[in-house]
Every structure is written in C-alpha cells, then in structure tokens.
C-alpha cells in the first residue's frame, strides 16, 4: 500500500522498508503492519491533536514535567505551542512507559524506536501468526477466564512495582497473544508515586478486569484484588511474587472531618501558591 507521509519519512530514513497494511485506527493513533529487513513489526502513528477525539484529562497529565517556565505558560494559555508541548508529552509518556515496563518484564509489546510521532514496536501475534485479537473479541471458558485474570493481575502488580499504573486498562487494550495476554495502549500511564489519582486509576483498572472476566467466571465478581494490591503497595509490602487473596477488610473507623478539611485547605493553599509562582515566572 502507498505509505502515508510520516511512514514514507521512515522509509526514507531507512528505519522501515515497506508498509504492508493498516491494522487499526483508534481515537489517538493509527497502527500499521510494516516490514524492516526480514521481520514484520508494527508502526503506531499518532494523530495530530486537532484530528483526534481523545481528550488529555488533567488527572492523567498531573506531575508530568515540562522543560521550562515558557512551556508551562504556553500550556496554561492553550496556545498552539502549548498544545504541541502537551502532544509531545502525551506521546512520550507511552514510549517511556513501554521501555520502562519492558525492562521490568511486563507483558507489553517490545518497543524498537520512536521517530517523528511514530512508534515502532513488536507486532503481537496469535497462534496462527496473525495479528492478535483484543480480549473483547474472544469468548472464554471459565478456566481460561480464571487463568488470564490471574496472569493479568500479576502484570498489574509488576507494573505497579515498576512505578506505573496503566490508567485505562480494559478488555479493549489487551491483546491475546499465542502465549497469553499482552497489555497495550499506554499514553495515559501515570506515575504511581507522583500522581494523586493513581490509586483510583489502579482500582478502576483492576475493577475492569474483574467485570470482564466475571462474565465467564462469576466468582471473580466478589473479589477485592484492587484494594488489596494498593494497600500492599502503600505499605511497601508488594512484589511480583506476592500471593494475593482477593480479600480486603476495609477500615470502618470514624473519619476525622476536621483533619480532612485541614488537608483540603492545605491543598488549596498550595495550588494557589503554585499558580502565583507560574504567573510571576
């Protein structure tokens, strides 16, 4: 097929040889099957911010650093330059997460290169060597559902131990490869220790897995793996070898409302001070 401009640029640079076909088109990117030397890989071409529908929620971008105050001001104003900076941060977040997680042994596509808004990475395939399907396109037996759910819990824990929360994990961004599930689509990945919304996102990720696999294995619907995982992480007691139970006892002690209000006031004061510093910079 005739390559689009950004893939033609990679051919001209010698990074790939040919474009085989388009694999899919999503809200933030198009994915193509490409060839380089004697191997078949895939190229994720990020759409320009003006041409895609995915909204970069503040919850995800919290604590992502910019190089200088000029970039921070541009982003705050929503200028063209500011939007370009946000777009670059969004793309780099996935690239950084993939390299970080692959190094930690997490089941993600192996990244090869990132050039001019195009991410080259491993093509995940099924038993027949075809592009692997998403979980939402597959039916499972109870035993298969239990097995894949357990495998993915281990991967979620491994990610968290590497300091990363996926942030949008569901049956729509997990592929079923020949040797089991592979996690994809990470532009919204957040730093577990540096993002105040990380715990909520982790609970949602694990809850999505429970809801999906619970269709095939209803006993999973009563498990509490999300709260258990986060509690162990907060106490520094979580590792990829941790044996999870799926049980969690919630603390029903009375809430100190005065202390809660004090923390809210402190947070508001810090936010006002931050905005003042940005305005003066």
VOVEXFI-128088 format. One line per 5 residues: for each residue x negated, y, z negated of N, C-alpha, C. Coordinates in Angstrom, 3 decimals. Example, Ala and Ser with C-alpha at 12.3 -4.5 7.8 and 13.67 -1.06 7.14 Angstrom:
<rs>
-13.190:-5.690:-7.800:-12.300:-4.500:-7.800:-13.200:-3.300:-7.800; -12.850:-2.250:-7.080:-13.670:-1.060:-7.140:-12.900:0.030:-7.870
</rs>
This chain:
<rs>
-0.837:-1.196:0.000:0.000:0.000:0.000:-0.874:1.249:0.000; -0.304:2.352:0.489:-1.037:3.609:0.508:-1.143:4.151:-0.912; -2.345:4.385:-1.408:-2.504:4.835:-2.791:-2.074:6.286:-2.981; -1.548:6.589:-4.168:-1.247:7.975:-4.498:-2.560:8.714:-4.709; -2.487:10.042:-4.761:-3.697:10.874:-4.754:-4.683:10.512:-5.863
-4.180:10.317:-7.073:-5.111:10.066:-8.178:-5.767:8.688:-8.082; -5.074:7.722:-7.484:-5.708:6.428:-7.265:-6.682:6.480:-6.095; -6.368:7.286:-5.080:-7.298:7.471:-3.974:-8.598:8.074:-4.483; -8.486:8.971:-5.462:-9.689:9.575:-6.052:-10.552:8.518:-6.722; -9.925:7.520:-7.360:-10.683:6.441:-7.988:-11.332:5.542:-6.950
-10.651:5.355:-5.800:-11.254:4.587:-4.702:-12.469:5.338:-4.165; -12.327:6.645:-4.004:-13.443:7.453:-3.501:-14.628:7.432:-4.456; -14.325:7.331:-5.762:-15.392:7.297:-6.773:-16.010:5.903:-6.904; -15.386:4.909:-6.264:-15.901:3.546:-6.349:-15.477:2.813:-7.611; -14.487:3.352:-8.330:-14.042:2.724:-9.566:-13.068:1.578:-9.309
-12.329:1.657:-8.204:-11.481:0.553:-7.766:-11.646:0.404:-6.256; -11.202:-0.735:-5.719:-11.343:-0.984:-4.278:-10.040:-0.759:-3.522; -8.950:-1.366:-4.025:-7.671:-1.245:-3.336:-6.526:-1.221:-4.345; -5.383:-0.705:-3.878:-4.149:-0.732:-4.667:-3.275:-1.831:-4.094; -2.880:-2.784:-4.916:-2.092:-3.927:-4.451:-0.606:-3.583:-4.388
-0.063:-3.095:-5.521:1.360:-2.763:-5.576:1.656:-1.981:-6.844; 2.822:-1.352:-6.868:3.275:-0.700:-8.091:3.932:-1.743:-8.979; 3.562:-1.745:-10.247:4.092:-2.726:-11.189:5.335:-2.208:-11.894; 5.297:-0.960:-12.337:6.449:-0.363:-13.003:6.299:1.143:-13.055; 7.416:1.826:-13.326:7.414:3.272:-13.517:8.220:3.571:-14.767
7.571:4.167:-15.760:8.220:4.468:-17.027:8.372:5.948:-17.253; 8.755:6.293:-18.481:9.033:7.685:-18.781:7.788:8.551:-18.836; 6.620:7.944:-19.137:5.423:8.785:-19.176:4.337:8.382:-18.197; 4.524:7.248:-17.483:3.455:6.801:-16.589:3.975:5.811:-15.554; 3.177:5.652:-14.502:3.386:4.595:-13.518:2.218:3.621:-13.638
2.506:2.336:-13.471:1.467:1.320:-13.588:1.342:0.586:-12.259; 0.100:0.440:-11.795:-0.178:-0.214:-10.520:-1.117:-1.393:-10.730; -0.947:-2.409:-9.899:-1.911:-3.508:-9.833:-2.972:-3.107:-8.824; -4.239:-3.171:-9.237:-5.336:-2.758:-8.365:-6.441:-3.816:-8.382; -7.328:-3.721:-7.413:-8.462:-4.649:-7.330:-9.767:-3.880:-7.451
-10.700:-4.474:-8.148:-12.071:-3.954:-8.162:-13.012:-5.155:-8.131; -13.914:-5.124:-7.224:-14.796:-6.279:-6.993:-13.932:-7.526:-6.784; -14.117:-8.535:-7.633:-13.354:-9.773:-7.442:-12.287:-9.974:-8.514; -11.906:-8.909:-9.218:-10.895:-9.067:-10.259:-9.694:-8.160:-10.033; -8.550:-8.604:-10.541:-7.310:-7.839:-10.472:-7.041:-7.240:-11.843
-6.861:-5.922:-11.884:-6.606:-5.225:-13.138:-5.404:-4.306:-12.928; -5.105:-3.471:-13.886:-4.011:-2.526:-13.677:-4.474:-1.103:-13.966; -3.794:-0.168:-13.341:-4.099:1.257:-13.494:-2.849:1.962:-13.985; -2.945:2.599:-15.136:-1.835:3.359:-15.698:-2.054:4.828:-15.350; -1.174:5.356:-14.511:-1.291:6.734:-14.043:-0.295:7.582:-14.823
-0.813:8.447:-15.670:0.061:9.281:-16.493:0.726:10.351:-15.643; 2.031:10.505:-15.852:2.768:11.547:-15.143:2.437:12.905:-15.737; 2.530:13.941:-14.911:2.339:15.291:-15.417:3.479:15.625:-16.366; 3.199:16.452:-17.350:4.193:16.755:-18.375:5.485:17.306:-17.783; 5.387:18.032:-16.672:6.574:18.636:-16.061:7.394:17.627:-15.263
6.840:16.427:-15.060:7.505:15.441:-14.215:7.945:14.205:-14.978; 7.900:14.256:-16.309:8.336:13.101:-17.074:9.255:13.529:-18.211; 9.967:12.542:-18.743:11.017:12.852:-19.694:10.623:12.622:-21.141; 9.495:11.974:-21.389:9.131:11.662:-22.762:8.748:12.924:-23.522; 9.354:13.106:-24.693:9.091:14.299:-25.490:8.080:13.975:-26.584
7.056:14.799:-26.657:5.991:14.556:-27.617:6.405:15.098:-28.983; 7.032:14.252:-29.783:7.558:14.666:-31.075:6.434:15.111:-32.005; 6.748:16.121:-32.821:5.771:16.647:-33.772:5.321:15.556:-34.740; 6.232:14.638:-35.084:5.885:13.561:-36.007:4.682:12.768:-35.509; 4.602:12.540:-34.193:3.523:11.743:-33.635:2.221:12.542:-33.540
2.324:13.815:-33.205:1.117:14.605:-32.943:0.527:15.228:-34.198; 1.181:15.042:-35.331:0.650:15.592:-36.581:-0.766:15.066:-36.842; -1.640:15.968:-37.210:-3.019:15.652:-37.589:-3.919:15.336:-36.400; -3.437:15.515:-35.163:-4.333:15.381:-34.017:-5.070:16.690:-33.839; -6.373:16.628:-33.870:-7.194:17.837:-33.930:-7.454:18.424:-32.542
-7.587:19.750:-32.510:-7.990:20.453:-31.299:-9.411:20.966:-31.505; -10.040:21.372:-30.395:-11.440:21.757:-30.472:-11.648:23.097:-31.161; -10.748:24.049:-30.938:-10.967:25.387:-31.472:-9.640:26.117:-31.669; -9.716:27.317:-32.254:-8.512:28.091:-32.551:-7.807:28.559:-31.284; -8.566:28.758:-30.193:-7.945:29.187:-28.938:-6.958:28.121:-28.457
-7.359:26.853:-28.520:-6.469:25.781:-28.107:-5.263:25.682:-29.035; -5.496:25.859:-30.330:-4.395:25.802:-31.293:-3.370:26.895:-31.013; -3.844:28.115:-30.720:-2.931:29.224:-30.428:-2.157:28.965:-29.145; -2.836:28.418:-28.144:-2.180:28.141:-26.862:-1.085:27.100:-27.030; -1.351:26.090:-27.847:-0.351:25.062:-28.093:0.836:25.629:-28.851
0.559:26.491:-29.830:1.632:27.097:-30.623:2.523:27.989:-29.757; 1.923:28.668:-28.775:2.684:29.553:-27.895:3.419:28.805:-26.789; 2.993:27.568:-26.526:3.622:26.796:-25.461:3.225:27.258:-24.075; 2.047:27.865:-23.964:1.572:28.342:-22.661:1.193:27.164:-21.771; 0.937:27.448:-20.481:0.545:26.397:-19.553:-0.728:25.714:-20.035
-1.703:26.515:-20.487:-2.947:25.961:-21.014:-2.664:25.107:-22.249; -1.758:25.585:-23.106:-1.405:24.839:-24.308:-0.769:23.504:-23.984; 0.100:23.502:-22.962:0.739:22.245:-22.561:-0.276:21.277:-21.976; -1.270:21.812:-21.269:-2.320:20.953:-20.724:-3.134:20.319:-21.849; -3.395:21.086:-22.904:-4.126:20.554:-24.057:-3.316:19.453:-24.731
-2.011:19.709:-24.925:-1.155:18.696:-25.534:-1.121:17.421:-24.704; -1.055:17.585:-23.383:-1.012:16.432:-22.498:-2.302:15.627:-22.594; -3.427:16.330:-22.628:-4.710:15.652:-22.748:-4.814:14.901:-24.069; -4.348:15.515:-25.154:-4.368:14.863:-26.462:-3.511:13.612:-26.448; -2.355:13.704:-25.790:-1.418:12.576:-25.736:-2.039:11.390:-25.003
-2.669:11.660:-23.877:-3.307:10.591:-23.107:-4.496:10.009:-23.859; -5.314:10.876:-24.427:-6.498:10.411:-25.142:-6.139:9.576:-26.355; -4.966:9.857:-26.955:-4.539:9.093:-28.123:-4.388:7.617:-27.770; -3.812:7.321:-26.591:-3.654:5.925:-26.187:-5.006:5.303:-25.874; -5.842:6.027:-25.158:-7.163:5.493:-24.803:-7.969:5.194:-26.065
-7.999:6.148:-26.989:-8.747:5.952:-28.236:-8.190:4.771:-29.024; -6.840:4.676:-29.099:-6.216:3.581:-29.850:-6.549:2.235:-29.226; -6.525:2.144:-27.901:-6.825:0.878:-27.235:-8.252:0.413:-27.525; -9.207:1.322:-27.391:-10.593:0.950:-27.667:-10.766:0.560:-29.134; -10.145:1.314:-30.015:-10.247:1.060:-31.459:-9.634:-0.287:-31.822
-8.460:-0.576:-31.268:-7.764:-1.811:-31.610:-8.402:-3.024:-30.945; -8.861:-2.856:-29.714:-9.546:-3.968:-29.043:-10.791:-4.361:-29.826; -11.509:-3.375:-30.341:-12.708:-3.649:-31.137:-12.365:-4.357:-32.442; -11.149:-4.114:-32.948:-10.712:-4.730:-34.198:-10.091:-6.107:-33.977; -10.027:-6.545:-32.711:-9.493:-7.859:-32.422:-7.992:-7.919:-32.280
-7.344:-6.761:-32.141:-5.897:-6.731:-31.968:-5.553:-7.146:-30.540; -4.416:-7.807:-30.387:-3.989:-8.292:-29.065:-3.394:-7.137:-28.259; -4.264:-6.382:-27.612:-3.888:-5.291:-26.714:-4.646:-5.497:-25.409; -4.191:-4.891:-24.299:-4.959:-5.003:-23.052:-6.354:-4.396:-23.233; -7.355:-5.066:-22.700:-8.720:-4.565:-22.800:-8.878:-3.346:-21.896
-9.279:-2.195:-22.466:-9.483:-1.006:-21.626:-10.842:-1.061:-20.937; -10.891:-0.536:-19.687:-12.138:-0.536:-18.920:-12.678:0.873:-18.674; -11.774:1.799:-18.360:-12.228:3.143:-18.004:-11.038:4.103:-18.075; -11.332:5.378:-18.268:-10.308:6.415:-18.229:-10.881:7.576:-17.444; -10.190:7.893:-16.326:-10.731:8.908:-15.423:-9.600:9.732:-14.827
-9.628:11.035:-15.064:-8.696:11.972:-14.442:-7.230:11.543:-14.590; -6.848:11.210:-15.829:-5.457:10.858:-16.089:-5.053:9.463:-15.669; -6.037:8.594:-15.388:-5.749:7.208:-15.008:-6.509:6.274:-15.945; -5.780:5.370:-16.571:-6.376:4.399:-17.482:-6.470:3.047:-16.784; -7.690:2.546:-16.631:-7.911:1.219:-16.062:-8.036:0.225:-17.204
-7.254:-0.857:-17.120:-7.274:-1.833:-18.199:-6.898:-3.217:-17.681; -7.017:-4.173:-18.562:-6.715:-5.559:-18.250:-5.268:-5.725:-17.791; -5.067:-6.570:-16.799:-3.727:-6.950:-16.376:-3.320:-8.183:-17.181; -2.277:-8.048:-17.979:-1.805:-9.155:-18.817:-0.931:-10.068:-17.955; -1.252:-11.360:-17.927:-0.546:-12.291:-17.044:0.078:-13.437:-17.828
1.058:-14.092:-17.166:1.721:-15.237:-17.773:1.050:-16.539:-17.336; 1.715:-17.684:-17.584:1.120:-18.980:-17.286:0.872:-19.181:-15.796; 1.684:-18.515:-14.968:1.530:-18.657:-13.521:0.542:-17.659:-12.924; -0.022:-16.796:-13.758:-0.949:-15.790:-13.270:-0.262:-14.541:-12.773; 1.063:-14.448:-12.953:1.803:-13.254:-12.570:1.811:-12.258:-13.725
2.177:-11.012:-13.422:2.270:-10.005:-14.474:3.217:-10.482:-15.567; 2.765:-10.417:-16.802:3.539:-10.943:-17.929:4.823:-10.141:-18.142; 5.923:-10.823:-18.509:7.186:-10.118:-18.760:7.195:-9.460:-20.133; 8.085:-8.489:-20.300:8.309:-7.905:-21.614:9.175:-8.854:-22.437; 9.076:-8.746:-23.753:9.851:-9.641:-24.613:11.344:-9.539:-24.349
11.824:-8.321:-24.040:13.265:-8.146:-23.861:13.808:-8.882:-22.633; 12.916:-9.386:-21.790:13.339:-10.126:-20.603:13.260:-11.637:-20.798; 12.976:-12.079:-22.029:12.758:-13.501:-22.296:13.720:-13.986:-23.382; 14.213:-15.218:-23.225:15.020:-15.869:-24.256:14.139:-16.850:-25.019; 14.361:-16.956:-26.330:13.519:-17.804:-27.167:14.351:-18.816:-27.945
13.730:-19.927:-28.268:14.317:-20.846:-29.233:14.043:-20.287:-30.631; 14.688:-20.853:-31.621:14.443:-20.408:-32.994:12.961:-20.568:-33.345; 12.392:-21.706:-32.997:10.990:-21.981:-33.336:10.052:-20.997:-32.640; 10.311:-20.698:-31.380:9.485:-19.730:-30.650:9.586:-18.340:-31.271; 10.813:-17.953:-31.629:11.017:-16.638:-32.244:10.250:-16.525:-33.551
10.315:-17.551:-34.376:9.602:-17.538:-35.653:8.097:-17.437:-35.425; 7.603:-18.194:-34.442:6.160:-18.191:-34.161:5.691:-16.827:-33.659; 6.409:-16.254:-32.689:5.995:-14.970:-32.125:6.144:-13.845:-33.159; 7.171:-13.924:-33.974:7.344:-12.919:-35.030:6.161:-12.958:-35.988; 5.750:-14.157:-36.383:4.606:-14.292:-37.285:3.327:-13.762:-36.632
3.141:-14.087:-35.353:1.953:-13.609:-34.633:1.913:-12.089:-34.614; 3.037:-11.463:-34.339:3.074:-10.003:-34.234:2.925:-9.330:-35.591; 3.413:-9.957:-36.656:3.179:-9.397:-37.993:1.682:-9.345:-38.289; 0.969:-10.392:-37.911:-0.489:-10.409:-38.096:-1.127:-9.273:-37.313; -0.639:-9.019:-36.089:-1.208:-7.948:-35.273:-0.881:-6.570:-35.870
0.325:-6.407:-36.394:0.687:-5.144:-37.050:-0.226:-4.901:-38.250; -0.478:-5.945:-39.023:-1.376:-5.836:-40.180:-2.792:-5.521:-39.715; -3.240:-6.193:-38.671:-4.593:-5.945:-38.156:-4.724:-4.493:-37.676; -3.681:-3.984:-37.020:-3.677:-2.588:-36.583:-3.771:-1.649:-37.773; -2.959:-1.939:-38.795:-2.941:-1.066:-39.970:-4.291:-1.083:-40.685
-4.908:-2.247:-40.752:-6.237:-2.343:-41.372:-7.278:-1.572:-40.558; -6.996:-1.377:-39.261:-7.879:-0.567:-38.408:-7.484:0.906:-38.468; -6.469:1.229:-39.266:-6.072:2.621:-39.460:-5.060:3.137:-38.468; -4.358:2.237:-37.766:-3.450:2.661:-36.700:-2.043:2.099:-36.924; -1.034:2.939:-36.710:0.361:2.496:-36.657:0.852:2.747:-35.236
1.460:1.739:-34.615:1.912:1.874:-33.230:2.879:3.035:-33.075; 3.913:3.081:-33.888:4.840:4.209:-33.894:6.058:4.036:-33.006; 6.031:3.071:-32.087:7.178:2.866:-31.198:7.252:1.402:-30.774; 6.915:0.505:-31.702:6.820:-0.912:-31.373:8.209:-1.539:-31.276; 8.450:-2.252:-30.191:9.722:-2.943:-29.994:9.538:-3.987:-28.907
10.609:-4.716:-28.596:10.555:-5.738:-27.555:10.293:-5.163:-26.174; 10.380:-3.827:-26.029:10.185:-3.200:-24.727:8.721:-2.865:-24.440; 7.859:-2.889:-25.456:6.441:-2.631:-25.210:5.545:-3.720:-25.796; 6.038:-4.945:-25.676:5.247:-6.133:-25.996:5.389:-7.091:-24.819; 4.272:-7.533:-24.278:4.281:-8.474:-23.164:4.064:-9.898:-23.678
4.668:-10.862:-22.991:4.475:-12.257:-23.371:3.470:-12.886:-22.420; 2.212:-12.906:-22.832:1.138:-13.474:-22.020:1.124:-14.990:-22.151; 0.253:-15.604:-21.376:0.127:-17.062:-21.404:-0.162:-17.572:-22.813; -0.961:-16.828:-23.575:-1.357:-17.277:-24.906:-0.665:-16.510:-26.034; 0.462:-15.855:-25.726:1.213:-15.186:-26.784:1.425:-13.704:-26.531
2.077:-13.013:-27.472:2.427:-11.601:-27.296:1.204:-10.677:-27.248; 1.318:-9.632:-26.408:0.287:-8.600:-26.296:0.972:-7.234:-26.419; 0.450:-6.383:-27.276:1.053:-5.081:-27.559:0.547:-4.034:-26.574; 1.472:-3.250:-26.012:1.107:-2.224:-25.031:1.720:-0.878:-25.421; 1.471:0.140:-24.584:2.067:1.480:-24.717:1.760:2.115:-26.075
0.625:2.807:-26.140:0.164:3.365:-27.408:-0.062:4.874:-27.426; 0.527:5.666:-26.534:0.250:7.108:-26.593:0.775:7.771:-27.856; 1.751:7.146:-28.524:2.330:7.722:-29.731:1.708:7.133:-31.006; 0.650:6.328:-30.869:-0.001:5.736:-32.041:-0.478:6.830:-32.995; -0.327:6.584:-34.289:-0.708:7.590:-35.283:-1.740:7.029:-36.244
-2.469:7.937:-36.859:-3.454:7.582:-37.872:-2.729:7.258:-39.167; -2.927:6.057:-39.669:-2.174:5.595:-40.839:-2.434:6.447:-42.069; -3.669:6.912:-42.226:-4.009:7.680:-43.418:-3.793:9.173:-43.240; -3.756:9.650:-41.989:-3.711:11.091:-41.766:-2.379:11.637:-41.325; -1.370:10.779:-41.155:-0.062:11.236:-40.702:0.972:10.950:-41.779
1.669:11.977:-42.214:2.644:11.832:-43.296:3.840:10.968:-42.925; 4.019:10.714:-41.634:5.161:9.925:-41.181:4.769:8.468:-40.901; 3.519:8.115:-41.169:3.022:6.781:-40.814:3.813:5.665:-41.502; 4.152:5.851:-42.761:4.874:4.789:-43.477:6.237:4.544:-42.853; 6.943:5.617:-42.529:8.267:5.474:-41.915:8.157:4.786:-40.553
7.123:5.144:-39.792:6.952:4.535:-38.477:6.605:3.055:-38.591; 5.775:2.710:-39.577:5.426:1.307:-39.788:6.672:0.510:-40.146; 7.494:1.041:-41.031:8.717:0.345:-41.417:9.645:0.165:-40.221; 9.713:1.175:-39.362:10.558:1.074:-38.176:10.008:0.043:-37.197; 8.687:0.036:-36.995:8.069:-0.946:-36.098:8.399:-2.372:-36.539
8.169:-2.632:-37.824:8.413:-3.984:-38.342:9.909:-4.293:-38.324; 10.730:-3.294:-38.597:12.174:-3.480:-38.539:12.648:-3.821:-37.138; 12.042:-3.220:-36.127:12.393:-3.537:-34.741:12.070:-4.993:-34.406; 10.917:-5.463:-34.888:10.560:-6.864:-34.670:11.557:-7.784:-35.364; 11.919:-7.442:-36.579:12.895:-8.258:-37.318:14.231:-8.320:-36.591
14.707:-7.175:-36.114:16.007:-7.132:-35.437:15.985:-7.943:-34.142; 14.894:-7.826:-33.367:14.839:-8.546:-32.093:14.757:-10.053:-32.308; 13.779:-10.498:-33.077:13.613:-11.935:-33.258:14.718:-12.526:-34.129; 15.385:-11.664:-34.911:16.514:-12.124:-35.707:17.691:-12.569:-34.864; 17.718:-12.169:-33.595:18.772:-12.650:-32.691:18.651:-14.148:-32.466
17.414:-14.654:-32.517:17.158:-16.062:-32.251:16.921:-16.858:-33.532; 16.478:-16.162:-34.585:16.228:-16.798:-35.879:16.850:-15.900:-36.960; 18.150:-16.053:-37.230:18.876:-15.141:-38.126:18.284:-15.018:-39.525; 17.553:-16.023:-39.987:16.977:-15.943:-41.320:15.962:-14.805:-41.452; 15.433:-14.335:-40.324:14.484:-13.216:-40.367:15.159:-11.907:-40.767
16.464:-11.818:-40.575:17.175:-10.559:-40.817:17.201:-10.157:-42.283; 16.918:-11.082:-43.168:16.930:-10.767:-44.607:15.520:-10.546:-45.167; 14.518:-10.555:-44.308:13.138:-10.387:-44.784:12.798:-8.916:-44.991; 11.753:-8.680:-45.779:11.311:-7.312:-46.109:9.814:-7.180:-45.856; 9.364:-7.612:-44.678:7.935:-7.565:-44.385:7.398:-6.135:-44.296
8.199:-5.208:-43.771:7.721:-3.829:-43.632:7.332:-3.201:-44.955; 8.252:-3.131:-45.929:7.893:-2.568:-47.236:6.759:-3.326:-47.916; 6.731:-4.645:-47.744:5.661:-5.438:-48.352:4.308:-5.051:-47.764; 4.231:-4.934:-46.442:2.975:-4.581:-45.779:2.495:-3.203:-46.215; 3.401:-2.218:-46.213:2.971:-0.862:-46.565:2.562:-0.756:-48.029
3.272:-1.460:-48.891:2.913:-1.439:-50.310:1.520:-2.009:-50.535; 1.221:-3.118:-49.866:-0.117:-3.710:-49.981:-1.179:-2.762:-49.423; -0.860:-2.099:-48.309:-1.803:-1.148:-47.706:-2.091:0.007:-48.657; -1.061:0.563:-49.258:-1.239:1.690:-50.183:-2.098:1.301:-51.382; -1.994:0.058:-51.811:-2.760:-0.407:-52.979:-4.145:-0.916:-52.592
-4.476:-0.844:-51.297:-5.777:-1.317:-50.846:-5.916:-2.819:-50.916; -4.783:-3.529:-50.870:-4.799:-4.981:-51.022:-4.433:-5.711:-49.737; -4.459:-4.993:-48.612:-4.051:-5.586:-47.344:-5.257:-5.948:-46.491; -5.232:-7.123:-45.911:-6.255:-7.552:-44.949:-5.576:-8.452:-43.923; -6.221:-8.679:-42.767:-5.614:-9.558:-41.758:-5.366:-10.977:-42.268
-6.032:-11.343:-43.372:-5.857:-12.681:-43.923:-4.798:-12.730:-45.015; -4.197:-11.601:-45.345:-3.180:-11.556:-46.397:-1.995:-12.448:-46.049; -1.587:-13.273:-46.985:-0.422:-14.139:-46.795:0.831:-13.374:-47.209; 1.657:-13.023:-46.230:2.872:-12.260:-46.507:4.012:-13.199:-46.897; 4.925:-12.677:-47.701:6.058:-13.474:-48.169:7.381:-13.031:-47.562
7.445:-11.773:-47.103:8.715:-11.249:-46.613:9.633:-10.783:-47.716; 9.101:-10.766:-48.947:9.896:-10.332:-50.095:9.303:-9.056:-50.673; 10.173:-8.200:-51.190:9.700:-6.938:-51.758:10.692:-6.465:-52.813; 10.182:-6.174:-53.995:11.020:-5.659:-55.084:10.887:-4.150:-55.134; 12.002:-3.484:-54.942:11.997:-2.026:-54.925:11.986:-1.471:-56.349
11.338:-0.329:-56.495:11.283:0.354:-57.782:12.564:1.156:-57.978; 13.383:0.733:-58.931:14.657:1.411:-59.185:14.588:2.389:-60.351; 13.368:2.769:-60.744:13.219:3.722:-61.843:13.789:5.074:-61.448; 14.318:5.841:-62.412:14.896:7.163:-62.096:13.863:8.085:-61.456; 14.311:8.875:-60.488:13.430:9.816:-59.795:13.319:11.103:-60.596
12.084:11.591:-60.744:11.849:12.864:-61.426:12.088:13.982:-60.414; 13.293:14.569:-60.406:13.647:15.574:-59.410:12.797:16.833:-59.544; 12.421:17.174:-60.755:11.577:18.357:-60.959:10.240:18.171:-60.256; 9.668:16.978:-60.405:8.382:16.697:-59.769:8.525:16.686:-58.249; 9.631:16.133:-57.750:9.865:16.112:-56.309:9.971:17.525:-55.758
10.731:18.390:-56.440:10.892:19.764:-55.991:9.559:20.515:-56.026; 8.731:20.198:-57.015:7.419:20.837:-57.105:6.556:20.459:-55.899; 6.607:19.165:-55.506:5.838:18.727:-54.350:6.340:19.394:-53.068; 7.664:19.557:-52.946:8.232:20.226:-51.775:7.782:21.673:-51.716; 7.818:22.366:-52.859:7.373:23.764:-52.915:5.900:23.882:-52.539
5.087:22.942:-53.041:3.657:22.964:-52.723:3.435:22.771:-51.228; 4.194:21.849:-50.631:4.055:21.579:-49.204:4.462:22.794:-48.376; 5.541:23.469:-48.782:5.985:24.670:-48.077:4.946:25.779:-48.176; 4.351:25.914:-49.352:3.323:26.943:-49.547:2.116:26.667:-48.662; 1.705:25.386:-48.590:0.550:25.028:-47.769:0.839:25.272:-46.288
2.066:24.984:-45.844:2.421:25.207:-44.450:2.425:26.694:-44.121; 2.944:27.529:-45.024:2.941:28.975:-44.802:1.509:29.505:-44.734; 0.656:28.986:-45.613:-0.746:29.419:-45.610:-1.435:29.002:-44.314; -1.119:27.788:-43.822:-1.728:27.311:-42.582:-1.331:28.192:-41.416; -0.041:28.536:-41.339:0.426:29.385:-40.246:-0.194:30.778:-40.312
-0.390:31.266:-41.514:-1.018:32.579:-41.686:-2.450:32.547:-41.193; -3.172:31.465:-41.532:-4.563:31.338:-41.064:-4.636:31.267:-39.553; -3.685:30.537:-38.932:-3.658:30.444:-37.476:-3.374:31.791:-36.837; -2.479:32.569:-37.453:-2.143:33.863:-36.912:-3.301:34.845:-36.996; -4.121:34.683:-38.051:-5.251:35.592:-38.257:-6.477:35.176:-37.465
-6.482:33.912:-37.006:-7.681:33.389:-36.301:-7.840:34.080:-34.931
</rs>
